[in-house]
Amino acid sequence: MSLHRILWFGFVAVLAHGAAADVAPVLPRASKQVAWTGQRLPFFVDLRSRGSFVGTARFDLPEIPGVLVVQAGDSVVETQEIEDASWLVQTYEFALFAQREGKLTIPAFTVRFSRRDGFSGPANDVEATTPPISFEIRRPPGAGPDAFIITTDSLTISEKWEPEPGASSVGTVFKRTIHQRADQLTGMALAPAPGIAPDGVRVYPGTPTTQDDLYRGAFVGERRETITYLLQEPGQIELPALTYVWWNPNTEKLESETLPAVVIEVAAPPAPAGTVKAGDGRYPWASMMAAGLAACLMVWQRRRLASGIVRTINAINPPERIAARKLLRACRGNDAVAAQRTWTAWLNTQPVDVILDPELSRGVVALQRKIFGPPTGNAWQGTELARAFHQHLAAAASKELRTMESALPDLNP
């Protein structure tokens, strides 16, 4: 090969390398720039490579008050002509939901991925920063400035009572499970159920569970939560109607659906049963002595049991304890996003019918309003949630100890 030909090939290689260097490895883009409050606003992040991609990309998405961003489905890879060269482009889709109005800018964020120069050979790690991307969010006319608004053309709401409402007495508990399902929304963007009730009724707001179908072209979100009502006073009470409002972008009208109120007659608690008179012969002395001996043995056994529990707890590290530590760490750092993520992880380790303390429920609702609600300008503080969570864990541990003690078999005489 002549020297001139070698120089020519080298010159072409330098030009090709320069063209590749001019192509940004990461590019965000949006199919539309304007959306309604609470409406799904898709945007995309394109990753570019001359060769194949390796592994899964990682996105350091920024935290924006009043804004929720979720990844929608799997990535798609296609070939594109860029700067007169063939490139592989891997596209990730995201969905943004905003509870704020006006100009909204997603700041620059870091993307990390790995790619090859060809279809074989070593992978090269790439770390790039996207340029900012801006949108305009419009609040539907007629919606209050502080109202939680979602935007969808289809929202279905249903409820289930357990037990069915009817004549009751003080101390009765009713559970009201509300199920929402909407198109073009994630379950996390659906409105929380109001935890309101009249005097004489104690309310335990439920922790919601969400489920999304974001694959194969579908985008359907579901939200399910249970409100627990404890009747505390006799008389006629009315459990409130719950109204859900949304904006229909097709008709450009506010629509609503109301779950009806329920009226319940609450009777006073029954009088306590009469006590057994001393000396009536119902409890022989032998039985009383046996009961006393059993009680003493239980106290003795309790210490051994408590010691055994402590040793067992110290020897294991179950998932719920790991999740609890991470939640408390997020609260100490006042990290609302991490607290929401670790709260969900801890909740997934609990029974489906777990009942939360009112203080803990209020702390979780406040956290979710901070993340998914309109911006308030105040930073989230995790102190209250951490304290309520500590109290819940302590009460649960005490209850478990009492349950285990009551399950001890009688000792042989």
NORUR-V991253 format. One record per residue. N is the residue number from 1. PSI is psi in whole degrees, -180 to 180 (999 if undefined). OMEGA is omega as a letter, one per 30 degrees, with the letter a starting at -180 (none if undefined). D_CENTER is the distance of its C-alpha to the mean C-alpha in whole Angstrom. Layout:
{{N	PSI	OMEGA	D_CENTER} {N	PSI	OMEGA	D_CENTER}}
This chain:
{{1	133	a	66} {2	161	l	67} {3	-38	a	66} {4	-40	a	65} {5	-40	l	63} {6	-44	l	61} {7	-37	l	61} {8	-46	l	60} {9	-38	l	57} {10	-39	l	56} {11	-41	l	56} {12	-41	l	54} {13	-40	l	51} {14	-41	l	51} {15	-42	a	50} {16	-41	l	48} {17	-38	l	46} {18	-39	l	46} {19	-41	l	44} {20	-37	a	42} {21	-26	a	41} {22	-14	a	41} {23	121	a	38} {24	132	a	35} {25	-21	a	33} {26	135	l	29} {27	118	l	29} {28	151	l	26} {29	161	a	27} {30	144	l	26} {31	-22	l	28} {32	154	a	27} {33	-8	a	27} {34	137	l	27} {35	163	l	24} {36	162	l	23} {37	132	l	20} {38	8	l	17} {39	147	l	19} {40	124	l	18} {41	100	a	20} {42	144	l	21} {43	163	a	22} {44	153	l	23} {45	118	l	24} {46	129	l	28} {47	139	a	29} {48	142	a	33} {49	144	l	35} {50	-22	l	38} {51	-160	a	38} {52	157	l	35} {53	152	a	31} {54	126	l	30} {55	-163	a	27} {56	137	l	23} {57	155	l	23} {58	135	a	21} {59	125	l	19} {60	72	a	19} {61	136	a	17} {62	156	l	18} {63	125	a	15} {64	121	a	17} {65	135	l	16} {66	13	a	15} {67	135	l	14} {68	130	l	11} {69	128	l	13} {70	151	l	12} {71	137	a	15} {72	102	l	16} {73	-167	a	18} {74	163	l	21} {75	160	l	23} {76	136	l	27} {77	133	l	30} {78	169	l	33} {79	134	l	37} {80	151	l	38} {81	116	a	41} {82	125	l	40} {83	45	l	43} {84	27	l	46} {85	156	a	44} {86	125	a	41} {87	147	l	38} {88	132	a	35} {89	119	l	32} {90	120	a	28} {91	128	l	26} {92	133	l	22} {93	139	l	20} {94	157	l	18} {95	130	a	16} {96	135	l	16} {97	124	a	15} {98	133	l	16} {99	47	l	17} {100	167	a	20} {101	163	a	23} {102	-165	l	26} {103	133	l	27} {104	125	a	23} {105	127	l	24} {106	114	a	22} {107	166	l	24} {108	139	l	25} {109	161	a	23} {110	139	l	24} {111	135	l	24} {112	131	l	26} {113	172	a	27} {114	143	a	30} {115	162	l	33} {116	158	l	37} {117	-25	l	40} {118	-152	l	41} {119	6	l	40} {120	174	a	41} {121	-178	a	41} {122	154	l	39} {123	142	l	35} {124	129	l	35} {125	135	a	32} {126	132	l	31} {127	117	a	29} {128	158	l	29} {129	130	l	28} {130	154	l	27} {131	159	l	29} {132	157	l	27} {133	134	a	26} {134	151	l	26} {135	169	l	25} {136	126	a	26} {137	126	a	24} {138	135	l	26} {139	132	a	25} {140	140	l	26} {141	136	a	29} {142	-14	l	29} {143	132	a	26} {144	156	a	26} {145	-25	a	25} {146	4	a	22} {147	142	l	21} {148	114	a	17} {149	134	l	18} {150	158	a	17} {151	118	a	20} {152	154	l	21} {153	-2	a	24} {154	114	l	22} {155	124	l	20} {156	138	a	20} {157	133	l	19} {158	162	l	21} {159	157	l	21} {160	131	l	22} {161	143	l	23} {162	112	f	24} {163	176	l	27} {164	137	a	29} {165	139	l	30} {166	-172	l	33} {167	132	a	36} {168	-178	l	34} {169	167	l	35} {170	135	a	34} {171	-10	l	31} {172	143	l	29} {173	130	l	26} {174	139	l	24} {175	129	a	21} {176	106	a	20} {177	123	a	17} {178	131	a	16} {179	124	l	15} {180	145	l	15} {181	128	a	16} {182	147	l	17} {183	148	l	19} {184	30	l	18} {185	151	l	15} {186	151	a	11} {187	-31	a	9} {188	-18	a	7} {189	-5	l	10} {190	155	a	11} {191	139	l	13} {192	152	l	11} {193	135	l	14} {194	132	l	17} {195	67	a	18} {196	152	l	21} {197	158	l	24} {198	173	l	28} {199	146	a	30} {200	-1	l	31} {201	128	l	27} {202	135	a	24} {203	134	l	21} {204	98	l	18} {205	140	l	15} {206	158	l	12} {207	123	a	9} {208	152	l	7} {209	139	a	7} {210	154	l	7} {211	135	a	10} {212	145	l	12} {213	100	a	16} {214	16	a	16} {215	165	l	20} {216	39	l	23} {217	-10	a	23} {218	155	l	21} {219	88	a	18} {220	131	l	16} {221	146	l	13} {222	147	l	12} {223	132	a	10} {224	130	l	11} {225	153	a	12} {226	127	l	15} {227	130	l	17} {228	128	l	19} {229	128	l	23} {230	118	a	25} {231	122	a	29} {232	-15	a	31} {233	147	l	34} {234	163	l	37} {235	-173	l	37} {236	124	l	36} {237	154	l	32} {238	112	l	30} {239	130	a	27} {240	154	l	26} {241	149	l	25} {242	123	a	22} {243	130	l	22} {244	131	a	20} {245	139	l	21} {246	163	l	21} {247	125	l	23} {248	112	a	25} {249	-19	l	26} {250	-46	l	29} {251	-12	a	31} {252	51	l	30} {253	151	l	29} {254	130	l	27} {255	160	a	26} {256	159	l	25} {257	138	a	24} {258	128	l	25} {259	125	a	24} {260	156	l	27} {261	159	a	28} {262	128	l	29} {263	130	a	32} {264	134	l	33} {265	120	a	36} {266	118	l	35} {267	155	l	38} {268	155	a	39} {269	149	l	38} {270	151	l	41} {271	144	l	44} {272	145	a	44} {273	148	a	46} {274	146	l	49} {275	156	l	50} {276	129	a	52} {277	143	l	56} {278	141	l	57} {279	11	a	60} {280	1	l	59} {281	5	a	60} {282	-27	a	56} {283	100	l	55} {284	153	l	58} {285	-34	a	58} {286	-41	l	58} {287	-39	a	54} {288	-40	l	53} {289	-40	l	55} {290	-40	l	52} {291	-41	l	49} {292	-42	l	50} {293	-42	l	51} {294	-39	l	47} {295	-43	l	46} {296	-43	l	47} {297	-36	l	46} {298	-41	l	43} {299	-45	l	43} {300	-43	a	44} {301	-29	a	42} {302	-40	a	39} {303	-43	l	40} {304	-40	l	40} {305	-47	a	37} {306	-42	l	35} {307	-40	l	36} {308	-38	l	35} {309	-44	l	32} {310	-45	l	32} {311	-40	a	33} {312	-45	a	31} {313	-40	a	28} {314	-22	a	30} {315	-16	a	30} {316	164	l	27} {317	75	a	24} {318	163	a	21} {319	-36	a	18} {320	-32	l	16} {321	-38	l	18} {322	-47	l	18} {323	-38	l	14} {324	-43	l	15} {325	-41	a	17} {326	-38	l	15} {327	-46	l	13} {328	-35	l	16} {329	-41	l	17} {330	-38	l	15} {331	-42	l	15} {332	-33	l	19} {333	2	a	19} {334	38	a	17} {335	98	a	14} {336	-42	a	11} {337	-45	l	10} {338	-36	l	11} {339	-42	l	10} {340	-42	a	6} {341	-45	a	6} {342	-29	l	9} {343	-44	l	7} {344	-41	l	5} {345	-43	l	9} {346	-42	a	11} {347	-33	l	9} {348	-14	l	10} {349	-4	a	14} {350	161	l	14} {351	153	a	16} {352	-25	a	15} {353	23	a	17} {354	137	l	16} {355	126	a	17} {356	149	l	15} {357	150	l	18} {358	-40	a	18} {359	-41	l	18} {360	-42	l	15} {361	-43	l	13} {362	-38	l	15} {363	-39	l	13} {364	-43	l	10} {365	-42	l	11} {366	-39	l	13} {367	-47	a	10} {368	-35	l	8} {369	-35	l	11} {370	-40	a	12} {371	-47	a	10} {372	-11	a	10} {373	-179	l	13} {374	150	a	17} {375	143	a	18} {376	-16	a	20} {377	-11	l	22} {378	136	l	21} {379	146	l	19} {380	136	l	16} {381	128	a	18} {382	6	a	16} {383	-48	a	19} {384	-44	l	18} {385	-41	l	15} {386	-43	a	17} {387	-44	l	20} {388	-37	l	18} {389	-40	l	16} {390	-46	a	20} {391	-39	l	21} {392	-44	l	19} {393	-41	l	20} {394	-43	l	23} {395	-40	l	23} {396	-40	l	22} {397	-40	l	24} {398	-41	l	27} {399	-41	l	27} {400	-38	l	27} {401	-45	l	30} {402	-38	l	32} {403	-42	a	31} {404	-37	l	32} {405	-41	a	35} {406	-20	a	36} {407	0	l	36} {408	135	l	38} {409	154	l	42} {410	141	l	45} {411	149	l	47} {412	135	l	51} {413	999	none	53}}
